[in-house]
Amino acid sequence: MSIAGANIFEDSASEGVGKTTVNHPDIDTYPGSGPPDHVHIDFDLSHKACLAEIASLFEDIQADLRIITDRGDDRAKGIYQREADTVTNNPANIAKAARDYINLQESGIVDLVNAEVGNPTNLGNTSAANYNAIRNTTNSASVHRGGSAETRQSAAYGGGASTAITGADGLIYYEGSVPLDQIPLADGTGKGNVNYAENINTRKLPIQSELMNILKTAAQSAGVDVIISSAGQVPASEGGVEGRNRMGSNRHDKGYAADCKLFTGTGANKTRLYTSNQEQLGIMLKFAQACRDAGATGIGLGNGYMFDKNIHVDIAWKGQQQGVIAGILSNRYWGGGKSNGTRTGTANAPLYLSQLMTPRDNIA
């Protein structure tokens, strides 16, 4: 309530009816005027008081609208609770809450809280990768014991299950939540070679020629060198034994899938690529996109998948449709893994991969 308005109404003998009485004793009148002492109603003063009160209320409404807008249509979405909601819903409490909120905005605290709400830190994940990804407001990078060069963080706020990424829009995302259009695709400086690793354990069968051609096409397109670290395996139905000549996913049966390491550069400057490295992620995504365009029906990477350093590419769905292998699920992408305390699966795929490989499922 306006203090000025309140005083005028309190002095009025006709408070609350929109008029104010004014007393003119003789000393305030011109000589000879009559009657020399009189009392009259001054509507102008009354109108001033009303307008002052309306102006004060509009100021309260304007500040309160900021609160309502922030909360949207669901009070549970708010980052705080107004005092007026729990004490007394009156102009004084509403104005106080509005002032408090504006102070939070101006101090930058609201931005910090919104950053954490948007990219919640998973404190239940005790992996080194996650705790190294918890960001801060100092000028120093996170140095949690167990962190590596690949997971080193710059100073900022908010965190996530993997390395934070600054999108093309300037906003900070953790790796699992950054949209595809916020990651500029980039070219590597490798020669585009594709080779098998020298010592492959368990999955030693060669991959299908169609899959090899997909990898070669993508390697040339993205400017990377590819090392196949896990290739084909013997199906369980044909004598495959877990841990001896096969392991895990049957997508690798008869060479319909490959796990790959990607490298950029040459000679002494040759560097392995990690999805947890912002600059390298754009190169890996260009490779993944080229694999998809060349015919890959399944891709796994990112958000902790194979420690953020390998990419799985397969055409297993095609093998199943041809009746060569069996038991292949229809999902086209997946991510997540033990390195960041999550479970490998489609639900934990990073947003950029789900958008790259949409739709979610292959269709028979």
C-alpha positions in Angstrom: 0.0 0.0 0.0 1.1 3.5 -0.7 2.2 5.4 2.4 1.1 8.7 0.8 -2.3 7.4 0.0 -2.8 5.8 3.4 -2.1 9.1 5.2 -4.5 11.1 3.1 -7.3 8.6 3.8 -6.5 8.6 7.5 -6.9 12.3 7.7 -10.1 12.3 5.9 -13.4 12.5 7.7 -15.0 10.5 4.8 -12.4 7.7 4.5 -13.3 5.0 2.1 -15.9 6.9 0.1 -13.5 8.5 -2.4 -13.4 12.1 -1.1 -11.3 14.1 1.4 -12.5 17.0 3.5 -10.3 20.1 3.9 -10.6 22.6 6.7 -10.0 26.3 5.8 -9.8 28.5 8.9 -10.0 32.2 8.5 -6.3 32.7 8.3 -6.2 30.8 5.0 -8.9 32.9 3.3 -8.8 36.2 1.6 -10.1 39.2 3.6 -13.8 39.7 3.1 -14.4 36.2 1.9 -17.3 34.3 3.3 -17.8 32.3 5.1 -14.5 33.1 6.8 -14.2 29.6 8.3 -15.5 26.6 6.3 -14.9 23.0 5.5 -15.4 21.6 2.0 -14.8 18.4 0.1 -11.6 18.4 -2.2 -12.1 15.8 -4.8 -8.8 16.6 -6.5 -6.8 15.5 -3.4 -9.0 12.4 -3.2 -8.2 11.5 -6.9 -4.5 12.1 -6.3 -4.6 9.6 -3.4 -6.5 7.0 -5.4 -4.1 7.4 -8.4 -1.1 7.1 -6.1 -2.5 3.9 -4.6 -3.2 2.5 -8.1 0.3 3.3 -9.2 1.7 1.5 -6.2 -0.4 -1.5 -6.8 0.7 -1.7 -10.4 4.3 -1.8 -9.3 3.5 -4.7 -7.0 1.6 -6.5 -9.8 4.5 -6.0 -12.2 7.0 -7.6 -9.8 4.6 -10.4 -9.0 4.0 -11.2 -12.7 7.8 -12.0 -12.9 7.3 -14.6 -10.2 4.2 -16.1 -11.9 5.9 -16.2 -15.3 8.9 -18.0 -13.8 6.7 -20.6 -12.2 4.6 -21.2 -15.3 1.3 -23.0 -14.8 2.7 -25.5 -12.2 3.8 -24.2 -8.8 5.8 -27.3 -8.3 8.2 -26.1 -11.1 9.2 -23.0 -9.1 12.6 -22.7 -7.6 11.3 -21.2 -4.4 8.0 -20.6 -2.6 6.6 -17.1 -2.0 6.0 -16.0 1.5 2.6 -14.8 0.4 1.7 -18.4 -0.5 2.3 -19.7 3.1 1.7 -16.7 5.3 -0.8 -14.1 4.3 -1.7 -13.4 0.7 -1.5 -9.6 0.9 0.3 -6.9 -1.1 3.0 -6.4 1.5 4.1 -10.1 1.4 3.7 -10.3 -2.3 5.9 -7.2 -2.7 8.5 -8.6 -0.3 8.7 -11.9 -2.3 9.0 -10.0 -5.5 11.9 -7.9 -4.1 13.6 -11.1 -2.9 13.3 -12.7 -6.3 14.6 -9.6 -8.1 17.6 -9.6 -5.7 18.3 -13.2 -6.6 18.1 -12.4 -10.3 20.5 -9.5 -10.0 23.0 -11.4 -7.9 23.1 -14.2 -10.5 22.0 -16.9 -8.1 18.9 -17.6 -10.2 21.1 -18.4 -13.2 23.2 -20.7 -11.1 20.2 -22.6 -9.7 18.6 -22.9 -13.2 21.9 -24.3 -14.5 21.9 -27.0 -11.9 18.2 -27.7 -12.5 18.9 -28.1 -16.2 22.0 -30.2 -15.8 21.6 -31.9 -12.4 24.7 -33.2 -10.7 24.3 -36.9 -10.0 26.0 -37.1 -6.6 25.0 -40.7 -6.2 27.5 -41.6 -9.0 30.8 -42.0 -7.4 32.9 -42.6 -10.5 36.0 -40.5 -11.1 34.5 -39.3 -14.4 31.4 -38.0 -12.7 33.1 -36.3 -9.8 35.6 -34.7 -12.1 32.7 -33.4 -14.1 31.2 -31.5 -11.2 31.8 -27.9 -12.2 32.7 -24.9 -10.0 32.7 -21.1 -10.0 36.4 -20.6 -9.7 39.0 -20.2 -12.4 40.5 -23.6 -11.8 39.7 -26.8 -13.6 38.3 -29.8 -11.6 41.2 -31.9 -10.3 39.4 -34.8 -8.6 41.7 -37.7 -8.0 41.3 -40.2 -10.8 40.4 -37.6 -13.4 42.3 -37.7 -16.6 43.2 -35.3 -19.4 40.2 -36.5 -21.3 37.7 -35.6 -18.5 39.4 -32.4 -17.3 36.9 -29.6 -16.8 36.9 -25.9 -17.3 35.5 -23.7 -14.5 31.7 -23.1 -14.6 28.6 -24.2 -12.9 26.5 -27.3 -13.2 27.6 -30.8 -13.9 26.6 -34.2 -15.2 27.5 -37.8 -15.9 30.3 -36.8 -18.3 32.2 -33.8 -19.6 30.3 -30.5 -19.9 29.9 -29.2 -23.5 29.4 -25.6 -24.5 26.9 -25.6 -27.3 26.9 -23.4 -30.4 24.3 -21.3 -28.5 26.8 -20.6 -25.8 24.9 -22.6 -23.2 26.6 -25.3 -21.1 25.4 -28.8 -21.4 26.7 -32.1 -20.0 27.5 -34.5 -22.7 24.4 -36.6 -22.4 22.0 -33.6 -22.9 23.6 -31.6 -25.7 21.4 -31.5 -28.8 22.9 -32.5 -32.2 22.5 -29.1 -33.7 24.7 -27.6 -30.9 27.7 -29.6 -31.8 29.5 -28.4 -35.0 30.7 -31.4 -37.0 34.4 -31.2 -37.7 37.0 -32.9 -40.0 39.9 -34.9 -38.6 43.3 -34.9 -40.1 43.8 -38.7 -40.3 44.3 -40.6 -43.6 41.1 -42.5 -43.6 42.6 -45.9 -43.0 40.7 -48.9 -41.4 42.7 -51.7 -39.9 42.2 -54.5 -37.3 44.0 -54.2 -34.0 47.1 -56.4 -33.7 45.9 -58.3 -30.7 42.1 -58.8 -30.7 40.8 -60.9 -27.8 37.8 -63.2 -28.2 36.0 -61.5 -31.1 38.5 -62.4 -33.8 36.4 -63.2 -36.8 36.6 -60.7 -39.7 33.7 -58.3 -40.1 31.3 -58.4 -43.1 32.6 -56.8 -46.3 29.5 -54.5 -46.3 30.4 -53.3 -42.8 34.0 -52.8 -43.7 33.0 -50.6 -46.7 30.8 -48.5 -44.4 33.8 -47.9 -42.0 36.1 -47.0 -44.9 33.6 -44.6 -46.4 33.0 -42.9 -43.0 36.8 -42.8 -42.2 37.5 -41.0 -45.4 34.5 -38.6 -44.9 35.5 -37.7 -41.4 39.3 -37.7 -41.8 40.0 -40.3 -39.2 41.9 -43.6 -38.9 40.0 -46.5 -37.6 41.3 -49.4 -35.5 38.8 -52.3 -35.1 39.4 -53.5 -31.6 36.5 -56.0 -31.5 35.2 -57.8 -34.6 33.2 -60.9 -35.4 32.4 -63.9 -33.1 30.9 -67.4 -33.3 27.1 -67.5 -32.7 26.1 -69.5 -29.6 23.9 -71.6 -31.8 27.0 -72.7 -33.8 29.3 -73.6 -30.9 30.2 -70.2 -29.6 31.3 -70.2 -26.0 31.2 -67.1 -23.8 34.7 -65.9 -23.0 36.4 -68.2 -25.5 35.2 -67.3 -29.0 32.4 -64.9 -28.2 31.2 -62.5 -25.5 28.3 -60.3 -24.9 26.1 -58.9 -27.6 25.1 -61.2 -30.5 25.3 -58.2 -32.8 28.9 -59.2 -33.4 27.9 -62.7 -34.5 29.5 -63.6 -37.9 31.1 -60.1 -38.2 27.9 -57.9 -38.4 29.3 -55.5 -35.8 32.6 -53.8 -34.9 33.9 -51.8 -32.0 36.3 -49.1 -33.2 38.9 -46.7 -31.9 39.2 -43.4 -33.8 42.3 -41.4 -34.4 43.1 -38.0 -35.9 46.4 -36.6 -37.0 49.5 -38.5 -38.1 52.9 -39.5 -36.7 53.8 -37.9 -33.4 50.6 -35.8 -33.6 48.3 -38.9 -33.9 45.6 -38.5 -31.2 42.8 -40.9 -30.0 39.4 -39.4 -30.0 37.0 -39.3 -27.0 33.4 -38.2 -26.9 34.1 -36.5 -23.6 36.4 -34.0 -25.3 34.4 -31.2 -26.9 36.7 -30.6 -29.8 37.0 -34.3 -30.6 33.2 -35.0 -30.3 32.4 -33.1 -33.5 34.8 -35.4 -35.4 33.4 -38.6 -33.9 29.9 -37.4 -34.7 30.9 -36.7 -38.3 32.2 -40.3 -38.5 29.0 -41.6 -37.0 26.8 -39.6 -39.4 28.8 -40.9 -42.3 28.3 -44.5 -41.0 24.6 -44.0 -40.8 24.4 -42.5 -44.3 26.4 -45.4 -45.7 24.0 -48.0 -44.2 24.8 -48.7 -40.6 21.7 -49.8 -38.7 23.0 -49.5 -35.1 25.5 -47.2 -33.4 26.6 -47.0 -29.8 28.7 -44.2 -28.3 28.9 -41.4 -25.7 27.7 -40.7 -22.2 30.1 -43.2 -20.7 29.7 -45.9 -23.4 33.0 -47.9 -23.5 34.6 -45.3 -21.4 33.8 -42.6 -24.0 36.7 -43.8 -26.2 35.1 -46.4 -28.6 32.3 -46.4 -31.1 30.2 -49.5 -32.0 28.9 -49.7 -35.6 26.8 -52.6 -36.9 24.5 -53.9 -39.6 23.2 -56.7 -37.4 19.6 -55.8 -38.2 20.3 -56.5 -41.9 21.9 -59.9 -40.9 18.8 -60.9 -39.0 16.5 -59.8 -41.9 18.6 -62.0 -44.2 18.2 -65.0 -41.8 22.0 -65.2 -41.1 21.9 -64.3 -37.4 19.2 -64.0 -34.8 18.1 -62.3 -31.6 18.8 -58.8 -32.7 16.7 -56.0 -31.1 15.3 -53.3 -33.3 16.9 -50.3 -31.5 19.2 -48.2 -33.6 21.3 -46.5 -30.9 22.5 -46.7 -27.2 24.9 -45.2 -24.8 25.9 -45.0 -21.1 28.1 -47.4 -19.2 29.8 -48.3 -16.0 32.5 -45.6 -16.4 29.9 -43.0 -15.4 27.7 -45.1 -13.2 24.9 -45.7 -15.7 23.6 -48.8 -17.6 24.3 -49.3 -21.2 21.1 -48.9 -23.2 19.0 -46.8 -25.5 17.5 -44.9 -22.6 21.0 -43.6 -21.7 22.1 -42.6 -25.2 23.2 -39.0 -25.4 20.6 -36.7 -27.0 22.8 -36.0 -30.0 23.0 -39.7 -30.9 19.3 -40.3 -30.5 18.7 -37.3 -32.8 21.3 -38.5 -35.3 19.9 -42.1 -35.4 16.2 -41.3 -35.3 13.8 -43.1 -35.5 14.5 -45.2 -32.4 13.9 -48.6 -34.1 14.7 -50.3 -37.3 11.5 -51.5 -39.2 11.2 -55.0 -40.6 
